[in-house]
Amino acid sequence: MRPVFALLLGICLFAPPAAPAAALMTGLAPGGSARVVEVIDGDTVVLDDGREVRLVGTQAPKLPLGRDGFAAWPIADEAKRELERLVLGRRVELGFGGQRSDRHGRSLAHLYLPDGTWVQGEMVQRGLARAYTFADNRALVAELLTAERAARLARRGIWANPWYRILAPDEVEDHIDSFQLVEGRVLDAAVARGTGYLNFGPDQRTDFTAVIPKEALALFLEEGRSPQSYEGRRVRVRGWVQSLNGAMIEVTHPEQIEEIDE
């Protein structure tokens, strides 16, 4: 037997088994792997198998992408360039932790590089995306929120730009139809006709409110988080601001509300 062949055979016979895929290690369902051939913006890529993937759990600054009248959000170009540096031309592994596709046909996946680097975690920790969660995609939310807090404390990326600042409850009215983080004290909390309400001001008809709809209230109660448990607490609420008896954010899952240590 030739020495080189014998060496290779020995490596094959005695090498330790391959490490589990990153998706399996984090409790996600594996979704195969492919090479990234295009980066559309800071949270969307195209793979060489034709799939368009939305980096689930994150929201990067938005580019117009052909939408009339849509102005690019600050730092959108920087976010896209950073994602290109991170993944363009490289193979990535997909992992699913909830709903697998959106209404646009995009895959909703977590992405990992061959060395195990979690792409969503990197973008959020670098301050180039925010945690952006849904009731049907809650995997790894705690890790995303931790990465976001670290980036915010270090004032990285978007967190150094006032456009992305955390709002006080009395500022929210000026930000209807936008995604915001709002921080304040819950003055009053109640459940009426199966819907939960967290009120951040004395006038429930005009002040900012976080609303927990009927279908979401059961989830909160299952996890021991009744609306009343937030009363008197300082919290941070994230979501899309709507106008309904003043500014409001609809809260569909507990991770949209962070309790703040004082």
Secondary structure, 3 states (H helix, E strand, C coil): CCHHHHHHHHHHHHCCCCCCCHHHHCCCEEEEEEEEEEEEECCEEEECCCCEEEECEEECCCCCCCCCCCCCCCCHHHHHHHHHHHHCCCEEEEEECCCCECCCCCEEEEEECCCCCEHHHHHHHCCCCEEECECCECCCHHHHHHHHHHHHHCCCHHHHCHHHCCECHHHHHHHCCCEEEEEEECCEEEEECCEEEEECCCCCCCCCEEEECHHHHHHHHHCCCCHHHHCCCEEEEEEEEEECCCEEEECCCHHHEEECCC
